Amino acid sequence: MPKKRDTRKKNTNAAAKAKLRKKRIALEILAVGVGLAVLALAWAYSRQMPTPPAIPAASVLAIEDVGLELIAQRDTSYITVYYPKTNSAQVNRVVKLFVDEQLAHFRAGVQPRARFTLPHQRGYDEFTLGVEATRFDDDIVSFVFRGFTRYAGEEAGRGSLDTMTFDLSTGTQYALEALFLKPETDGHLKTLTTLAFGGPEETALAPESFARFALDGDTLRLFLPPPAQGVGIPLAPLRQLLARRLRAPIRGGVLDPAYALPPEPDVSGLEGKKLVALTFDDGPHGTLTPRLLDFLKEQGVHATFFVVGSSAALYPDIVRRAAAEGHQVGSHSYTHKDLTKVSAQTRGEEIERSAALLEELIGYRPTVMRPPYGAQNAAVQNASDVPLILWSIDPRDWETRNADKTYTRVMANARDGDIVLMHDIHAQTIDAAMRVVPALKAEGYTFVTIDQLIAARGGAQAGDVIYNRPA
Ligand code: NI
């Protein structure tokens, strides 16, 4: 039995082994096939990455004359970048540089991928940048960039906020300091802190906390670091602190009358003429200045009055009359102090108090200043937001109190483009002026204000020291 069985078993075993081998081969082929199919599916599936969140529409806000450019990438990373395109090539360069830096920073953080990871494990790297544009006036625009970065495998990403403010007409970028008349002396950051927190709160904020800001028509938006966050400060209460350029927001194309700019000097017909600018210091005087104004009106001649603020406060109507009759009113400080010999604070007060008073009287800030005694240095130049006007002819009328000598000295020295220094607080000077005007007219001179002389002869910047402007 066992033997027979053994034989049968041998036969059966051989047949079974052959069958089994065939089955195994079939199974192996099947397994390889299924495996290949799974791999193919996995590969195909792995090409499909999850849909990234859309960039919030609110963070892409365009304004007139400012277009939007888009950089979109959809491969190993999701990149969506909106940035503004203006009509200023210089501004576009600065913006593009910023965008390129942001992109480079993002790409530098992307980790190389492990080879075999399933799609749900590997996620995607994501960078979005949106821009919000606001307009202060025709030229000054602000951009607020909000970025978001999240790398593969991270639960939460990181936000970023950057701001830029430009003057599109010049291509210049504004730092916060540039928005203010005298950032050092005015303690503008303290003022901003007080306004931002609604009271004189003792919140110590480092100067760099104010680096991010934007302007719209009437608000300064500050993006303070946490926990302070964003805050909008109305510009109107800041007005006395603001740089001249920011004092006249144009709303709906119309200049706001509350923020009047000085009148444009009339330079028509001045080309090729011999020009002379008469200037009168230290007034106004209660009787002498009106006498001089009567005479100048009769002669159809305009002059420039460098008034002392404290005297202007005594005779506001005379100051208003001079401006109304076409003369220029400039500042000669508030109490006639030598601005080179006082503290920075006193210097600032002397300049600002006088300018603020004159603005109240004539409707706009004076556009020129004559420092008392003609004393000026770098500190005075830096403290002034207007050109400093000295002179090329000094008849020393205050010293001689002699009309003949004053008249002779002016006439002996007069040249084209001269600025003549006199003082309308001495009767003899008024007498001299009454002879000087017809005599210079007879020599072919045209009388101009300082603003006219500057505008006709090359212009000037704040802090420039001007003695004369020959052709
Ligand atoms: Ni003086």
Boltz pocket constraint, residues with backbone or C-beta under 6 A from the ligand:
constraints:
  - pocket:
      binder: B
      contacts: [[A, 281], [A, 282], [A, 332], [A, 336], [A, 371], [A, 372], [A, 373]]
      max_distance: 6.0
